[in-house]
């Protein structure tokens, strides 16, 4: 292989590797977009601060372990995930009022 061909292959590999390492995966981008949407909704006064909503739900959940949350920007709703008594529990919360609007196991 000529020196030019080796240099071209090396350059192509370097570019492919740098692109692969520089771009976050689609799930990470989606999660960041979800967090940005929740923050914008809170700053615009459409939803209550998440910390207040979470405290309200935790007062109902007792000794359950919090695992995470999702935000639905179209409905201004949060879904919080807990484990209680060995079972996963999803709690849907209206982001505007802080009211629990649904439970799922």
N, CA, C and O atoms as CSV, one atom per row, in Angstrom:
chain,resi,resn,atom,element,x,y,z
A,1,UNK,N,N,0.859,-1.170,0.000
A,1,UNK,CA,C,0.000,0.000,0.000
A,1,UNK,C,C,0.904,1.231,0.000
A,1,UNK,O,O,1.890,1.295,0.735
A,2,UNK,N,N,0.557,2.191,-0.825
A,2,UNK,CA,C,1.384,3.387,-0.923
A,2,UNK,C,C,1.239,4.245,0.331
A,2,UNK,O,O,0.291,4.089,1.101
A,3,UNK,N,N,2.171,5.132,0.516
A,3,UNK,CA,C,2.138,6.008,1.684
A,3,UNK,C,C,0.896,6.900,1.652
A,3,UNK,O,O,0.309,7.177,2.698
A,4,UNK,N,N,0.494,7.350,0.462
A,4,UNK,CA,C,-0.709,8.178,0.334
A,4,UNK,C,C,-1.943,7.390,0.752
A,4,UNK,O,O,-2.806,7.922,1.451
A,5,UNK,N,N,-2.040,6.145,0.340
A,5,UNK,CA,C,-3.195,5.307,0.682
A,5,UNK,C,C,-3.245,5.068,2.189
A,5,UNK,O,O,-4.313,5.139,2.798
A,6,UNK,N,N,-2.076,4.782,2.792
A,6,UNK,CA,C,-2.040,4.574,4.250
A,6,UNK,C,C,-2.442,5.839,4.994
A,6,UNK,O,O,-3.168,5.770,5.985
A,7,UNK,N,N,-1.983,6.979,4.531
A,7,UNK,CA,C,-2.348,8.246,5.167
A,7,UNK,C,C,-3.845,8.500,5.044
A,7,UNK,O,O,-4.479,8.976,5.985
A,8,UNK,N,N,-4.407,8.181,3.879
A,8,UNK,CA,C,-5.846,8.374,3.671
A,8,UNK,C,C,-6.659,7.470,4.578
A,8,UNK,O,O,-7.656,7.898,5.158
A,9,UNK,N,N,-6.231,6.212,4.702
A,9,UNK,CA,C,-6.933,5.268,5.573
A,9,UNK,C,C,-6.827,5.728,7.023
A,9,UNK,O,O,-7.817,5.704,7.754
A,10,UNK,N,N,-5.650,6.140,7.438
A,10,UNK,CA,C,-5.459,6.615,8.811
A,10,UNK,C,C,-6.319,7.840,9.094
A,10,UNK,O,O,-6.928,7.950,10.158
A,11,UNK,N,N,-6.362,8.745,8.148
A,11,UNK,CA,C,-7.174,9.946,8.317
A,11,UNK,C,C,-8.660,9.589,8.393
A,11,UNK,O,O,-9.390,10.123,9.228
A,12,UNK,N,N,-9.099,8.692,7.525
A,12,UNK,CA,C,-10.511,8.276,7.536
A,12,UNK,C,C,-10.866,7.621,8.867
A,12,UNK,O,O,-11.926,7.897,9.428
A,13,UNK,N,N,-9.990,6.758,9.375
A,13,UNK,CA,C,-10.234,6.118,10.675
A,13,UNK,C,C,-10.283,7.147,11.793
A,13,UNK,O,O,-11.145,7.078,12.669
A,14,UNK,N,N,-9.374,8.088,11.765
A,14,UNK,CA,C,-9.353,9.118,12.810
A,14,UNK,C,C,-10.634,9.942,12.791
A,14,UNK,O,O,-11.189,10.255,13.844
A,15,UNK,N,N,-11.103,10.293,11.604
A,15,UNK,CA,C,-12.337,11.073,11.490
A,15,UNK,C,C,-13.519,10.264,12.001
A,15,UNK,O,O,-14.341,10.779,12.759
A,16,UNK,N,N,-13.616,8.989,11.590
A,16,UNK,CA,C,-14.738,8.153,12.028
A,16,UNK,C,C,-14.731,7.970,13.541
A,16,UNK,O,O,-15.783,8.037,14.176
A,17,UNK,N,N,-13.572,7.744,14.117
A,17,UNK,CA,C,-13.491,7.567,15.568
A,17,UNK,C,C,-13.842,8.851,16.307
A,17,UNK,O,O,-14.545,8.818,17.318
A,18,UNK,N,N,-13.354,9.981,15.804
A,18,UNK,CA,C,-13.654,11.236,16.503
A,18,UNK,C,C,-15.136,11.570,16.418
A,18,UNK,O,O,-15.698,12.099,17.377
A,19,UNK,N,N,-15.777,11.279,15.306
A,19,UNK,CA,C,-17.217,11.517,15.184
A,19,UNK,C,C,-17.976,10.587,16.109
A,19,UNK,O,O,-18.915,11.009,16.784
A,20,UNK,N,N,-17.582,9.339,16.146
A,20,UNK,CA,C,-18.258,8.364,17.006
A,20,UNK,C,C,-18.168,8.712,18.473
A,20,UNK,O,O,-19.132,8.517,19.214
A,21,UNK,N,N,-17.040,9.219,18.903
A,21,UNK,CA,C,-16.879,9.563,20.311
A,21,UNK,C,C,-17.460,10.931,20.644
A,21,UNK,O,O,-17.798,11.194,21.798
A,22,UNK,N,N,-17.578,11.796,19.658
A,22,UNK,CA,C,-18.048,13.155,19.919
A,22,UNK,C,C,-19.567,13.253,19.990
A,22,UNK,O,O,-20.089,14.147,20.657
A,23,UNK,N,N,-20.283,12.363,19.326
A,23,UNK,CA,C,-21.738,12.454,19.294
A,23,UNK,C,C,-22.360,11.617,20.401
A,23,UNK,O,O,-22.069,10.425,20.500
A,24,UNK,N,N,-23.201,12.204,21.231
A,24,UNK,CA,C,-23.907,11.417,22.242
A,24,UNK,C,C,-24.946,10.532,21.571
A,24,UNK,O,O,-25.399,10.825,20.464
A,25,UNK,N,N,-25.321,9.453,22.240
A,25,UNK,CA,C,-26.325,8.572,21.653
A,25,UNK,C,C,-27.696,9.251,21.647
A,25,UNK,O,O,-27.907,10.250,22.335
A,26,UNK,N,N,-28.623,8.700,20.864
A,26,UNK,CA,C,-29.944,9.310,20.693
A,26,UNK,C,C,-30.702,9.386,22.013
A,26,UNK,O,O,-31.416,10.357,22.261
A,27,UNK,N,N,-30.552,8.369,22.864
A,27,UNK,CA,C,-31.255,8.371,24.152
A,27,UNK,C,C,-30.775,9.535,25.023
A,27,UNK,O,O,-31.577,10.202,25.675
A,28,UNK,N,N,-29.476,9.769,25.028
A,28,UNK,CA,C,-28.937,10.870,25.833
A,28,UNK,C,C,-29.444,12.210,25.308
A,28,UNK,O,O,-29.774,13.099,26.092
A,29,UNK,N,N,-29.507,12.358,23.992
A,29,UNK,CA,C,-30.030,13.607,23.436
A,29,UNK,C,C,-31.493,13.784,23.802
A,29,UNK,O,O,-31.909,14.892,24.142
A,30,UNK,N,N,-32.278,12.723,23.741
A,30,UNK,CA,C,-33.691,12.800,24.092
A,30,UNK,C,C,-33.892,13.182,25.537
A,30,UNK,O,O,-34.762,13.996,25.846
A,31,UNK,N,N,-33.110,12.618,26.423
A,31,UNK,CA,C,-33.223,12.910,27.851
A,31,UNK,C,C,-32.872,14.371,28.126
A,31,UNK,O,O,-33.530,15.039,28.923
A,32,UNK,N,N,-31.832,14.854,27.458
A,32,UNK,CA,C,-31.442,16.252,27.650
A,32,UNK,C,C,-32.540,17.180,27.134
A,32,UNK,O,O,-32.844,18.192,27.766
A,33,UNK,N,N,-33.137,16.839,25.987
A,33,UNK,CA,C,-34.239,17.642,25.448
A,33,UNK,C,C,-35.411,17.660,26.421
A,33,UNK,O,O,-36.045,18.697,26.615
A,34,UNK,N,N,-35.699,16.510,27.034
A,34,UNK,CA,C,-36.793,16.413,28.006
A,34,UNK,C,C,-36.515,17.304,29.216
A,34,UNK,O,O,-37.409,17.999,29.698
A,35,UNK,N,N,-35.288,17.282,29.697
A,35,UNK,CA,C,-34.923,18.120,30.841
A,35,UNK,C,C,-34.990,19.599,30.478
A,35,UNK,O,O,-35.436,20.421,31.278
A,36,UNK,N,N,-34.545,19.933,29.272
A,36,UNK,CA,C,-34.619,21.326,28.822
A,36,UNK,C,C,-36.069,21.791,28.725
A,36,UNK,O,O,-36.392,22.917,29.105
A,37,UNK,N,N,-36.942,20.919,28.215
A,37,UNK,CA,C,-38.365,21.267,28.099
A,37,UNK,C,C,-38.981,21.482,29.478
A,37,UNK,O,O,-39.766,22.411,29.669
A,38,UNK,N,N,-38.631,20.632,30.437
A,38,UNK,CA,C,-39.160,20.776,31.797
A,38,UNK,C,C,-38.675,22.085,32.421
A,38,UNK,O,O,-39.441,22.784,33.084
A,39,UNK,N,N,-37.424,22.404,32.210
A,39,UNK,CA,C,-36.882,23.651,32.772
A,39,UNK,C,C,-37.546,24.872,32.134
A,39,UNK,O,O,-37.896,25.828,32.826
A,40,UNK,N,N,-37.716,24.833,30.810
A,40,UNK,CA,C,-38.383,25.958,30.131
A,40,UNK,C,C,-39.813,26.122,30.632
A,40,UNK,O,O,-40.269,27.239,30.873
A,41,UNK,N,N,-40.519,25.001,30.787
A,41,UNK,CA,C,-41.907,25.064,31.273
A,41,UNK,C,C,-41.962,25.666,32.671
A,41,UNK,O,O,-42.866,26.442,32.979
A,42,UNK,N,N,-41.000,25.312,33.515
A,42,UNK,CA,C,-40.966,25.854,34.877
A,42,UNK,C,C,-40.631,27.352,34.846
A,42,UNK,O,O,-41.274,28.143,35.537
A,43,UNK,N,N,-39.644,27.738,34.060
A,43,UNK,CA,C,-39.260,29.150,33.981
A,43,UNK,C,C,-40.369,30.009,33.377
A,43,UNK,O,O,-40.518,31.178,33.732
A,44,UNK,N,N,-41.144,29.426,32.466
A,44,UNK,CA,C,-42.265,30.149,31.843
A,44,UNK,C,C,-43.519,30.142,32.711
A,44,UNK,O,O,-44.532,30.735,32.340
A,45,UNK,N,N,-43.460,29.479,33.860
A,45,UNK,CA,C,-44.595,29.458,34.775
A,45,UNK,C,C,-45.675,28.445,34.445
A,45,UNK,O,O,-46.783,28.520,34.975
A,46,UNK,N,N,-45.357,27.485,33.560
A,46,UNK,CA,C,-46.349,26.480,33.173
A,46,UNK,C,C,-46.415,25.310,34.147
A,46,UNK,O,O,-47.457,24.666,34.272
A,47,UNK,N,N,-45.311,25.031,34.839
A,47,UNK,CA,C,-45.287,23.943,35.823
A,47,UNK,C,C,-44.589,24.419,37.089
A,47,UNK,O,O,-43.820,25.380,37.077
A,48,UNK,N,N,-44.879,23.721,38.178
A,48,UNK,CA,C,-44.231,24.015,39.459
A,48,UNK,C,C,-42.799,23.474,39.427
A,48,UNK,O,O,-42.499,22.590,38.625
A,49,UNK,N,N,-41.921,23.982,40.273
A,49,UNK,CA,C,-40.579,23.410,40.354
A,49,UNK,C,C,-40.650,21.920,40.708
A,49,UNK,O,O,-41.458,21.501,41.537
A,50,UNK,N,N,-39.786,21.131,40.060
A,50,UNK,CA,C,-39.806,19.683,40.249
A,50,UNK,C,C,-39.603,19.293,41.709
A,50,UNK,O,O,-40.228,18.345,42.183
A,51,UNK,N,N,-38.748,20.001,42.421
A,51,UNK,CA,C,-38.478,19.642,43.822
A,51,UNK,C,C,-39.750,19.702,44.670
A,51,UNK,O,O,-39.928,18.885,45.574
A,52,UNK,N,N,-40.620,20.647,44.391
A,52,UNK,CA,C,-41.884,20.755,45.135
A,52,UNK,C,C,-42.805,19.592,44.781
A,52,UNK,O,O,-43.409,18.982,45.664
A,53,UNK,N,N,-42.912,19.284,43.484
A,53,UNK,CA,C,-43.746,18.162,43.048
A,53,UNK,C,C,-43.261,16.851,43.666
A,53,UNK,O,O,-44.056,16.046,44.152
A,54,UNK,N,N,-41.954,16.655,43.638
A,54,UNK,CA,C,-41.376,15.409,44.167
A,54,UNK,C,C,-41.655,15.276,45.658
A,54,UNK,O,O,-41.994,14.189,46.125
A,55,UNK,N,N,-41.520,16.354,46.407
A,55,UNK,CA,C,-41.813,16.307,47.850
A,55,UNK,C,C,-43.268,15.936,48.107
A,55,UNK,O,O,-43.564,15.161,49.017
A,56,UNK,N,N,-44.171,16.485,47.311
A,56,UNK,CA,C,-45.594,16.162,47.475
A,56,UNK,C,C,-45.850,14.673,47.248
A,56,UNK,O,O,-46.577,14.037,48.011
A,57,UNK,N,N,-45.251,14.131,46.205
A,57,UNK,CA,C,-45.443,12.709,45.910
A,57,UNK,C,C,-44.805,11.856,46.999
A,57,UNK,O,O,-45.394,10.866,47.433
A,58,UNK,N,N,-43.616,12.226,47.441
A,58,UNK,CA,C,-42.930,11.429,48.460
A,58,UNK,C,C,-43.694,11.402,49.776
A,58,UNK,O,O,-43.590,10.432,50.527
A,59,UNK,N,N,-44.453,12.442,50.067
A,59,UNK,CA,C,-45.255,12.420,51.295
A,59,UNK,C,C,-46.354,11.359,51.206
A,59,UNK,O,O,-46.816,10.857,52.230
A,60,UNK,N,N,-46.771,11.020,49.989
A,60,UNK,CA,C,-47.773,9.970,49.778
A,60,UNK,C,C,-47.145,8.584,49.653
A,60,UNK,O,O,-47.800,7.577,49.925
A,61,UNK,N,N,-45.884,8.530,49.245
A,61,UNK,CA,C,-45.235,7.248,48.947
A,61,UNK,C,C,-44.582,6.595,50.160
A,61,UNK,O,O,-44.192,5.429,50.090
A,62,UNK,N,N,-44.456,7.311,51.253
A,62,UNK,CA,C,-43.871,6.711,52.454
A,62,UNK,C,C,-42.425,6.312,52.252
A,62,UNK,O,O,-41.587,7.142,51.900
A,63,UNK,N,N,-42.125,5.022,52.478
A,63,UNK,CA,C,-40.739,4.551,52.438
A,63,UNK,C,C,-40.313,4.047,51.056
A,63,UNK,O,O,-39.321,3.325,50.950
A,64,UNK,N,N,-41.029,4.407,50.012
A,64,UNK,CA,C,-40.672,3.983,48.655
A,64,UNK,C,C,-39.357,4.630,48.233
A,64,UNK,O,O,-39.010,5.715,48.699
A,65,UNK,N,N,-38.633,3.957,47.352
A,65,UNK,CA,C,-37.366,4.454,46.837
A,65,UNK,C,C,-37.588,5.106,45.476
A,65,UNK,O,O,-38.120,4.481,44.559
A,66,UNK,N,N,-37.179,6.357,45.352
A,66,UNK,CA,C,-37.318,7.110,44.101
A,66,UNK,C,C,-36.287,6.616,43.093
A,66,UNK,O,O,-35.112,6.460,43.427
A,67,UNK,N,N,-36.730,6.366,41.846
A,67,UNK,CA,C,-35.826,5.883,40.806
A,67,UNK,C,C,-35.588,6.882,39.681
A,67,UNK,O,O,-34.526,6.871,39.060
A,68,UNK,N,N,-36.564,7.746,39.411
A,68,UNK,CA,C,-36.385,8.691,38.315
A,68,UNK,C,C,-37.703,9.274,37.867
A,68,UNK,O,O,-38.751,9.010,38.457
A,69,UNK,N,N,-37.638,10.081,36.801
A,69,UNK,CA,C,-38.861,10.728,36.319
A,69,UNK,C,C,-38.794,10.951,34.820
A,69,UNK,O,O,-37.732,10.887,34.202
A,70,UNK,N,N,-39.966,11.217,34.256
A,70,UNK,CA,C,-40.102,11.608,32.857
A,70,UNK,C,C,-41.005,12.836,32.829
A,70,UNK,O,O,-41.855,13.015,33.701
A,71,UNK,N,N,-40.810,13.681,31.813
A,71,UNK,CA,C,-41.651,14.868,31.668
A,71,UNK,C,C,-42.322,14.841,30.310
A,71,UNK,O,O,-41.658,14.653,29.291
A,72,UNK,N,N,-43.636,15.028,30.285
A,72,UNK,CA,C,-44.407,15.123,29.047
A,72,UNK,C,C,-44.711,16.604,28.822
A,72,UNK,O,O,-45.606,17.169,29.450
A,73,UNK,N,N,-43.958,17.214,27.925
A,73,UNK,CA,C,-44.084,18.658,27.698
A,73,UNK,C,C,-45.439,19.029,27.106
A,73,UNK,O,O,-45.959,20.107,27.394
A,74,UNK,N,N,-46.016,18.164,26.290
A,74,UNK,CA,C,-47.298,18.462,25.674
A,74,UNK,C,C,-48.428,18.566,26.679
A,74,UNK,O,O,-49.367,19.340,26.494
A,75,UNK,N,N,-48.334,17.775,27.755
A,75,UNK,CA,C,-49.392,17.754,28.771
A,75,UNK,C,C,-48.969,18.438,30.068
A,75,UNK,O,O,-49.772,18.568,30.991
A,76,UNK,N,N,-47.704,18.877,30.142
A,76,UNK,CA,C,-47.154,19.444,31.385
A,76,UNK,C,C,-47.355,18.486,32.556
A,76,UNK,O,O,-47.786,18.883,33.639
A,77,UNK,N,N,-47.035,17.224,32.316
A,77,UNK,CA,C,-47.171,16.195,33.352
A,77,UNK,C,C,-45.847,15.497,33.586
A,77,UNK,O,O,-45.030,15.332,32.681
A,78,UNK,N,N,-45.666,15.095,34.825
A,78,UNK,CA,C,-44.513,14.291,35.207
A,78,UNK,C,C,-44.978,12.879,35.527
A,78,UNK,O,O,-46.103,12.668,35.978
A,79,UNK,N,N,-44.099,11.923,35.286
A,79,UNK,CA,C,-44.308,10.547,35.729
A,79,UNK,C,C,-43.082,10.190,36.565
A,79,UNK,O,O,-41.963,10.133,36.056
A,80,UNK,N,N,-43.309,9.953,37.847
A,80,UNK,CA,C,-42.235,9.610,38.764
A,80,UNK,C,C,-42.249,8.108,39.008
A,80,UNK,O,O,-43.313,7.499,39.121
A,81,UNK,N,N,-41.071,7.518,39.087
A,81,UNK,CA,C,-40.932,6.071,39.238
A,81,UNK,C,C,-40.338,5.759,40.609
A,81,UNK,O,O,-39.323,6.326,41.015
A,82,UNK,N,N,-41.004,4.840,41.311
A,82,UNK,CA,C,-40.581,4.415,42.645
A,82,UNK,C,C,-40.587,2.894,42.729
A,82,UNK,O,O,-41.206,2.215,41.910
A,83,UNK,N,N,-39.887,2.371,43.732
A,83,UNK,CA,C,-40.009,0.964,44.110
A,83,UNK,C,C,-40.549,0.944,45.524
A,83,UNK,O,O,-39.996,1.566,46.430
A,84,UNK,N,N,-41.654,0.208,45.696
A,84,UNK,CA,C,-42.266,0.085,47.017
A,84,UNK,C,C,-42.686,-1.367,47.207
A,84,UNK,O,O,-43.374,-1.939,46.362
A,85,UNK,N,N,-42.269,-1.955,48.320
A,85,UNK,CA,C,-42.583,-3.351,48.623
A,85,UNK,C,C,-42.179,-4.274,47.475
A,85,UNK,O,O,-42.891,-5.227,47.157
A,86,UNK,N,N,-41.043,-3.989,46.862
A,86,UNK,CA,C,-40.520,-4.829,45.789
A,86,UNK,C,C,-41.205,-4.658,44.443
A,86,UNK,O,O,-40.909,-5.403,43.509
A,87,UNK,N,N,-42.108,-3.701,44.319
A,87,UNK,CA,C,-42.830,-3.478,43.062
A,87,UNK,C,C,-42.576,-2.064,42.556
A,87,UNK,O,O,-42.459,-1.117,43.332
A,88,UNK,N,N,-42.493,-1.948,41.230
A,88,UNK,CA,C,-42.326,-0.628,40.617
A,88,UNK,C,C,-43.679,0.075,40.593
A,88,UNK,O,O,-44.692,-0.508,40.207
A,89,UNK,N,N,-43.676,1.330,41.010
A,89,UNK,CA,C,-44.892,2.144,41.026
A,89,UNK,C,C,-44.619,3.418,40.229
A,89,UNK,O,O,-43.640,4.122,40.477
A,90,UNK,N,N,-45.501,3.704,39.265
A,90,UNK,CA,C,-45.428,4.942,38.498
A,90,UNK,C,C,-46.489,5.890,39.035
A,90,UNK,O,O,-47.639,5.495,39.228
A,91,UNK,N,N,-46.110,7.130,39.277
A,91,UNK,CA,C,-47.048,8.127,39.789
A,91,UNK,C,C,-47.093,9.280,38.787
A,91,UNK,O,O,-46.074,9.912,38.509
A,92,UNK,N,N,-48.284,9.545,38.249
A,92,UNK,CA,C,-48.466,10.650,37.306
A,92,UNK,C,C,-48.899,11.895,38.064
A,92,UNK,O,O,-49.809,11.849,38.891
A,93,UNK,N,N,-48.232,13.013,37.771
A,93,UNK,CA,C,-48.459,14.261,38.500
A,93,UNK,C,C,-48.709,15.395,37.508
A,93,UNK,O,O,-47.981,15.546,36.527
A,94,UNK,N,N,-49.740,16.185,37.772
A,94,UNK,CA,C,-50.014,17.383,36.988
A,94,UNK,C,C,-48.966,18.428,37.376
A,94,UNK,O,O,-48.916,18.872,38.523
A,95,UNK,N,N,-48.142,18.811,36.423
A,95,UNK,CA,C,-47.068,19.754,36.705
A,95,UNK,C,C,-47.545,21.146,37.072
A,95,UNK,O,O,-46.819,21.895,37.726
A,96,UNK,N,N,-48.750,21.504,36.663
A,96,UNK,CA,C,-49.279,22.840,36.962
A,96,UNK,C,C,-49.758,22.948,38.401
A,96,UNK,O,O,-49.531,23.957,39.068
A,97,UNK,N,N,-50.434,21.881,38.880
A,97,UNK,CA,C,-51.064,21.936,40.206
A,97,UNK,C,C,-50.334,21.125,41.268
A,97,UNK,O,O,-50.496,21.374,42.463
A,98,UNK,N,N,-49.533,20.157,40.836
A,98,UNK,CA,C,-48.881,19.261,41.780
A,98,UNK,C,C,-49.774,18.116,42.229
A,98,UNK,O,O,-49.380,17.320,43.081
A,99,UNK,N,N,-50.978,18.028,41.662
A,99,UNK,CA,C,-51.912,16.963,42.038
A,99,UNK,C,C,-51.496,15.632,41.429
A,99,UNK,O,O,-51.068,15.570,40.276
A,100,UNK,N,N,-51.626,14.566,42.216
A,100,UNK,CA,C,-51.411,13.220,41.695
A,100,UNK,C,C,-52.650,12.866,40.880
A,100,UNK,O,O,-53.771,12.912,41.386
A,101,UNK,N,N,-52.440,12.515,39.619
A,101,UNK,CA,C,-53.579,12.244,38.742
A,101,UNK,C,C,-53.673,10.781,38.339
A,101,UNK,O,O,-54.614,10.392,37.647
A,102,UNK,N,N,-52.709,9.962,38.761
A,102,UNK,CA,C,-52.780,8.545,38.434
A,102,UNK,C,C,-51.649,7.750,39.054
A,102,UNK,O,O,-50.580,8.280,39.357
A,103,UNK,N,N,-51.914,6.448,39.236
A,103,UNK,CA,C,-50.948,5.496,39.774
A,103,UNK,C,C,-50.936,4.274,38.860
A,103,UNK,O,O,-51.975,3.898,38.319
A,104,UNK,N,N,-49.801,3.668,38.688
A,104,UNK,CA,C,-49.721,2.417,37.921
A,104,UNK,C,C,-48.668,1.523,38.566
A,104,UNK,O,O,-47.614,1.990,38.996
A,105,UNK,N,N,-48.973,0.231,38.623
A,105,UNK,CA,C,-48.013,-0.761,39.133
A,105,UNK,C,C,-47.630,-1.697,38.041
A,105,UNK,O,O,-46.831,-2.608,38.260
